[in-house]
Structures are given as structure tokens and as C-alpha cells.
Amino acid sequence: MDTLDLARWQFAVTTVYHFFFVPVTISLVAITAGLQTAWYRTGKEKYLRLTKFYGKLFLINIAMGVVTGLVQEFQFGMNWSDYSRFVGDVFGAPLALEGLLAFFVESTFIGLWMFGWDRLPKLVHLACIWMVVLGTQLSAYFILAANSWMQNPVGFRINPERGRAELTDLWAVLTNKVVLVTYPHTIFAAFMVGGAFVAAVALWHLLRRPDVDRDVFRTALKIGAVIVLAASAGVALTGDQQGKVMTEVQPMKMAAAEALYETEKPAALSLFTIGTLDGSKEVFSIKVPYLLSFLGTGSFDGEVKGINSLQEAYERLYGPGSYNPNIPLAYWTFRLMIGVGLSTGAIALWLLWATRKGRAPARWLIWVVAPLPLLPLLANCFGWIFTETGRQPWLVFGLMPTASGVSPGTTATELIISLAGFTVLYGVLGFVEVKLMLRTIRAGLAGTDAPPPESDPDDAPDAAEPLSFAY
């Protein structure tokens, strides 16, 4: 592989690995805040115990997410310096807001929340965890705004003397039509992961330790499953809107998602296709008539441009060359994203039915404990792989080809060495993360001496065990 391929592989490996922690962090902190709010409002001890249990798991996860996330910023300068020079004035603005505003809020209030259990009034302490939620949401929005600019560049001008894009309208970048649909879609998808994680951990305890904290973990199981179902509905609705915006601003990506080579009106969506290895010819397919037209245009008889006609149009606009992404990769990641996500919702619905009216979960459900949180996490990853590879061959759609963004001084040998180093380091970090999470999960709920419900929650001392770690 040449330098470009190695640079893309390295960024893909580090980005996907980092993204393993992102949806868990975004959703788990909000779920923890909701549990603490329930305790504050009701005084029920089970909500306090769940708050501290899932709060500790959140802290483990965000620590690993921060470490792996820093590598993304580092790689912009290491392997993609020409890209950084071209887009830095625009791309740097939302990333600066993320670092100086959102991450500052997160880190400050995480510390106050973690160490403030016995020191802050309960309402102030509750406000701290909600400020962390706000920080994570702002962080997600600013990062998605930066990424959305790569999909649909707005609010800039090209400086011909310096040969780079310069920001002219920050508000246009922050209200890009792509980010306005991508943000809610990403957040709902993250809550599918968090809800599934909460439900899976609770299910494990109900199956392996049925006589320990049964009522508490039944509550957690129900909360997690309901969150998955609600988030699944949100993902479907926002995904529908995202498909229409994608067809408008990146029609080649939508065509690649269906491997649609010729323009069709109306266009069908295939559920399963067997084709040639390069994806250039269909051999067998199962299709739903009119569905692609509706997903792309909002009309059942809408026209969807094909790959061949778009290739011709792009050649006239941008010059000779191939403007097709990896068609089989786009086709299958699009379907895996949808199929795996639907499977998660079906499992959550089944869990609610299987444990209805106080019924004990069947022993065979132990086999869904591990897959349950992994399924929506994989769906998230497939979605991002589709989003980023479907944009190829562009780094910034219509402005900068991927091949033009690689650092000119980087060699293949340097990339191989750094890629191997990242792989080994991430393997070690992954082992530590999994070990800490499993140890905390197996330990179960800590005991508490929570104040009675009738006491004033702002004045009563918190004698509950504080959050702490033992290695």
C-alpha cells in the first residue's frame, strides 16, 4: 500500500476505535443524570444505588474516550498536514469551541460531581451531572458541525493567494443542513447503545445473581429496554430526514448506498443483492419497489440519480477521474447499519415482554447479554464507515480530494511503524477498559444509607458510599 492508503487505514483504525467509547459516554451520562434526578425527586434508595453503579461505569468509559480522542487531533497534523492547512481556518473554529467550551464544561463538572457527594448540597450536586450532560451534547454538536462541513461545505471562501478555505460565516457552519439532521440521528443512535448497555448489565445480574438486588435490576432492565425502543424510533425518523438531505447534497453517496448505476424513477431499495466483486453488475436482488425514491426524495415516484450519470456530471464539473466510492462497502455498511439497529430494537422489545408482570427472565437469555450492547455499537460504527467512505474520493466534498490532503513528508515506513504502535497501544488500553468494566459490573451495587424520602433533600447529609476506584 502507498502512503495515502496507509494514512487512511491509520485514521480509520484510530477513529473507529475511539468511536467505541463515544456513544456510551454520550448516553450513559444522561441516563445517570436521569437516575439521580429520580432519586432526588422520590428519595428511593434504588435510584441512588443505580446512579452510583452506572456513574462509575460512565467514568471508566469517558477516561478511555478522552485518551483515544486526543489522537484524532494529533493525526490531523501528523498525516494530513495539507488538509489541515487547507481547512484549518474553517475546521478549527468548531473544534476550538468543542475544546475550549464543551470539554471545559465536561471536565470541570465531572470533577465536581465525582468528588462532591459529601460536600455539595444535593440540588447543586445534581446540577453538576446535568452540566456534564450539557457539555457532552455541545461537544458532540461542535464535532459533528466540523464533520458536516466536510460533507457539505458552507460559510467560507477560497483565498487564491494562500490556497486555502477561510471562514466567512460561523453561524452557517453551525447551522449546516447536514449537521441539523446528523446531530439528532447520532444522539438517538448513542442512546440505543447506552440503553442496551444498561439493560444488558441488569439482565446479567438478574440471571447470575437472581436473589441479589432483584427489584433494583428489574428497574434498570426496564429503563434500558424502554430507552432502546424510544431511541430506535428516533433513529428511524431522523434517518429518514438524513437520507433526503444526503440525496440533495451528496447524491453519489445515496446512489452508492443502493449500488444504483442507472438513474431510476421510481427507484426500488434492495434488501439483499448478489453482484460482481467490484459491485458493477447485479446478479440477484430482492427489492422493495418505490422505497429508495421515498427515502431519497420524500416521494414514492421521485427520481434518484445513478452512479454513471453522476460520474459524467462530476467529470464535466471537476475534470477527469473516478468519483465513485467503494460501492460494495457503501452498499453493505448501509444495510448492516439498518439491520443490526433493527435487531437491537427487537431484542429490547422481547426483553420487556419476557419480563412482564414480574416474571423472571429465562436462563437462555444469558446469550443475549454480551451481544445486546455490541449490536447498536456496531450499527453506529457501520453508519460512520458508510458516512466517511461514501464521501470518497473527497476529503471535503467538491473542494479537496483525499489524495491532496496527505502530509507530503510522511513516508510509508513511518506510517507502518506508527500504525503498529497505535494498534499495540490500543490493544493494551482495550484490555484495561474491559477488565475495569467487568470488575465493576461483577461487583454489583454498593450499599447505601440514603436519607428517608420525607427529609429535605437539600439539607440531609449524604451518607452513601462515595464514588471511588480500587485497582
N, C-alpha and C positions, 0 to 999 in steps of 0.2 A: 504493500500500500504506500501511496505517496504521502507527502506532508499534509495535504488537505484531508485525505481520508483519516489519517491518524488523529489530526486535530479534531475532526468531527466525532470520531469514536471516543476520544478522551472527554470531550464536553458532554457527549451523550451519557457516558458511564457515570460521570460525577453528578450530572443534573438529575438523572433518573434516581440515583441512589439518594441524593438529597431530598427528592420529592417523596420518598418513602415516609419521611417524618413530617412533612408539611401538612397534609390533610388531617393527620392525627392531632397535631398541635392546634390547628385552627378550630377543630370541632371539640376536642376534649376539654379545652379551657372553657368554652362556652357551656358545655354540659356540666362541668364542675361548678361554674358560677350559678347555673340553674339549680343544682343540688344544694348549694349553700344558701341560695335565696329561699328554697323550700324549707330548709332548717330554720332560717331566720324568721320566716312567716309562721311556721307551725310549731316550732320547738321540738319536733320529733327527732329523737336520737338517731334513727336510722339514716336520715338525710345528712347529718353531721358525719357519721361514720363513712358513708359513701363519698362525701365531699373530700375527706382526707385520703381515702383509699385511691380514688381516681385522680385526685390532685397530685398525689405523689407520682403516679404513672405519667401524668402530664409533664411534671418537672423533669423526669428522666428523659422523656422524649424531646422536649424543647432544647435541653442541653446538647443533645446529639444533633438536632437540627441546626442549631446555631453554628456548631463546629463545621459541619459539612456545607452549610450555606456560604460561609466565607470563601470557600474555594471557588465558587462561581465568579465572584468579583475578581479574584486573583487571575482567573483564566482569561478574562477579557484582555488584560494587558500582556499575559504570557503568550498565548497562542493566537489572539485575534486583535493585534495592535492596530492594523489598518482599519478594521471595523470600528475600534474604539475612537480612532482619530476622525473617522467619517461621521459617526453618530453621537460622539461624546457630548456635544453641546445640547442635544435633544434628549438622548437616552439618560444622560446623567442627572437631569432635573428630577424625574420621578424617583430615581434610585436614591438621590440625595434626600428627598422628602421621606423616603422609607427609612433611611438610616438615621437621620437627624431628628425626625419627629416620631414616626411609628415605633421604631426599635427602641428609642429612648423611653417612650411611654411604657412599652412592654417590660424592659429590663428594670426600670425603676419600680414599677408597681408589683412585679413578680417578687422582688426582694421584700417589699413592704408586706405583701400577703404571706409569703413563706415564713417570715420571722415575726409577724405581728399578731399571731394568735393570742398570746397572753399579754400583749402590750397596747393594742388598739381597741377602741370601742367597736362593738360588733358591726354597727352600721358602717363605720369608716372602713373596717376590715373587709366587709362585703363589697364596698365601693371599689376597693383596690383590685379585686379579682375581675370586676366588670371593666375597670380601666385596662386591664391586661387583654380582655376580650376586644375592647375598642382598638388597642394597639395592634393586635393580630389582624383585625379586619382592615385597618388602614394600611398595614404592611402588605397584605395580600392585594389590596386595590392598587397601590402605587407600583408594585412589581408587575401586576397584570396590565397596567396602563403602559408601562415600558414595553412589555412584550406585544401588546396590541398595536403599538406604533410600528413595530416590525411587520405586522400583518397588514396594516392599513395606515401608512404614514400621513400625518396631518400636522398642521400648525408649525410649519417650517419653511425655510427657503434654502436653496443651494447657493453657497458662496463660491463663485467660479474661481476666484483668486486663490482661496485656500483649499478648494476642492473638498468641501465638507458641508453637511447639513447643519443649519443653525436654527435655533428655536425662535419662533416669532409669536407663538400663542400657546402658553402653557395650558390655559383652560381648554383649548381644542384637543390637546393631548390627553388631558384628564377626562374629557367627555367624548372621546373617540367612540363611534358607534360600536366598534368591536369590543372595547372594554365594558361598555354598558350591558352587553349580553354575556360576555365571558365571565365577568365577576360573579353574578348570581349563580351561573352554571357551576363554576368552580367551587363556590361556597356550599351549595347544596350537595355536590359530589363529595366534598370533605366531610359533611355531616353524615353521609352514608357510611363512611369509614369509621368515624367516631361512634356512631350508634351501634354499628356492628361489633366494634371492639368492646364497648360496654356490655352488650348482650352476650358476647362470647365468653367474656371473663365471668359474668354472673352464671351462665349456663354451666361452665366448668365446675364452679363451686357447688351448684345445686346437684350435679351428678356425682362428683367425687366426695363431697362433704355434705350430704343432704341434711344432716342434723345440726349443722353449724350455720347460724345466721340465715336460716331458710327464708324468713319473711323479708329480710333486707335484700337478699339477692334476687328474690322474685320481683321485688320492686324495680331493681336495676335492670333485670331482663326485660320487663315490660317497657320501661323507659327507653332502653336501647332499641328494641324492636319497633316501637312507635316512631322514634326518630328516623330509623331507616326507611320506613314506609312514607313518612312525610317528605323526607329528603328525596326519595325516589320520584315522587310526584313533581317536586320542584325541578329535579334534573330533567325530567321529560319535557316539562313546559318551557324551561329556559333553553333546553337543547333544540327545541323546535324553532325558537326565535334565532338562536345562534346559526342554525342551518340556513336560514333566509339571509342573514347578514353575510355569511360566508359566501353564498352564491352571488351576492351583489359585489363584494369587494375582491373575492378570490375564486372566481368561477372554475379555475383549473383544479382547485382543491376539491370542490364538490364533484367535478367530473371524475377525478381520481378515486374518490370515495366509492364510486359506483363502477369504476373501470368503464366509463361510458365514452366510447371513441367517436361515435357519431351523434350529432345533435338530434334530440328526440322531443316531440311534442304530441301527446303527453309522454312522460318518461316513467318507466317502472323501476322499482327498487328490488334488487335481487337479495334474497335471504342467504343463498348459498350458490357459489359458482365454481366450476372446474374449468380452468383455462390453460393456455400455454405458460411455460415457466416465466416468460418475460411479461405476461399479462396482456399481450397484444391481441389475443384471439380467444373468444369464448367457445368452450366445448359443450358444457352443460350448465344450466342455471335454473333456479327456482325463483320466480319473480312475483311481486305484488304489484299489479297494474296501478298506474297513476300516483303511487306513493312518493316517488322521488320528485315528481313535479310539485306535489304539495309541500314536501319538506324544503324544497329549494325556493319556491315562488309563492306559496300560500294558495295556489290554485291547482286543482286536480288536472287541468289541461295546460298548465304552464310549460314554457319551453326551457329546457336545460341544455346548455351548450356542451358539445362533445369535445374530447381531447384533441382530435385532429383539427377542428375548426379553430379552437383556441390557440393551438400551436401555430397555425398560419397567421392568425391575428397578431400574436406576440412577435413573430419573426418580422412582420411589417413594422411593428412598433419599436422593437428593441434590437433588431438585427438578427443575423443567422445564429443558429444554435438550438439545442434542445431545451424546452421549457417544461418538460414533463417530470413530475416527481417519480419516485419509485411506486409504480402502480400497484403491484401485489401488496406491498407494505401498507399503503394507504387504504386499500380495499379491506384487508383483513383486520387491521387495528381498529378501523371504524366499526366493524361488526363485533369484534371482541369487546370493545368498549360498551356497546349497547347490550350484547348478550350476557356478559358477565355481570353488568349492572342489574339487569332484569332478574338474573338468578339470585342476587343478593336480596332483592325485594321479596321474591317468592319464598326464600328461606325465612326471612323475618316474619312474613305472614303466617307461615307454617308454625313457627315457634309460638306465636300468640295463640294460635288455635290449639296446639298440643298442650299448652299450659293453662288453658282457660279454666275458670271456676276452681282455682286452687289445685289443679291436677299436677302431679309430679311429672317432670319430663321423662320420656322413655330413655332407657340406658343407651340405646343405639344412637341417640342424638350427640353422644360424645364425639362422633365422627364429623360433626359439623362445627365443632368448637374452633379448630385451627383454620379451616377454610373460610369461616364466616367473615372475619375481619380482612382476610387476604383478598377475597373476591373483589370488594369495592376498591381496595387499594390497587389491585391490578387494573381494574376498569379505569381508574384515574390515570394510571401510567400509560395505558393504551391510548387514552384520549390525548394526552400530551405528546406522545410519539406521533400520533396522527396529525396533530396541530402543527408540529415543528417540521416533520419530514414532508408533509403535504405542501408546505410553503416552498420547498426546494424547486429550482436551484437558486432561490433568493435568500439572502440574509435579511435584507429589507425589501419587501415586495415592490418590484418595479424600479428600485433605485440601486441596489447593490447586490451583485451575485455573490454567492457563498465563497467562491474561489478567490474573490477580490479582498476578502476580509482577513485572510491568514497573515500572521506575522511573517515578514519577509526573511528575517534572520533565523527563524526556527528551523531546525533540522529534524529529519525523521528519527535519528538516533536519540536526540533529546526528548522527543515525544514518546518514543518507546520506553525510555528509562522512567520518565515522569508518569506515564500511564501505568507501568508496572508498580511504581511506588504508591500511586493512589489506590491501586487495586489491593495491594497488601495492607495499606493503612486502613482502608475502608472495611476490609475483611476483619481486622482486629477490632475496629470500632463497632462493627455489626455484632461481633461476638459479645462484646461488653454490654451493648444495648440489650440484646436478647437475654443475657444472663441476669442483668439487673431487673428487667421487666418481669421475667419468670419468677425470680426470687420474691419480688414484691407481690406478685399475684398469688403465689403459693402461701405467703404469709397471711393473707386474708385481711379482714377488718380489724383495726385496733379497737380496744375497749375505750369507752368514754364515760365521763361523769358529767354529762351535759346538764345545764340548768333546767329546771322544770318549765313547761310551757307557759305557766301563769306568771313567771317572773319577767321583769323588764329586760328585754334582750340587750339593751344598750348599757345597762348598769351591772348586770350579773357577770361575775368573773367566769372566764373560760377555763375550766379545769381539765379540758380534754387534752389528750396527748398531742403535743405539737408535731408538725411535720419534721421529720429528721431522716437521715440516711445512715446505715451501718454497713460498712464494706468488709 
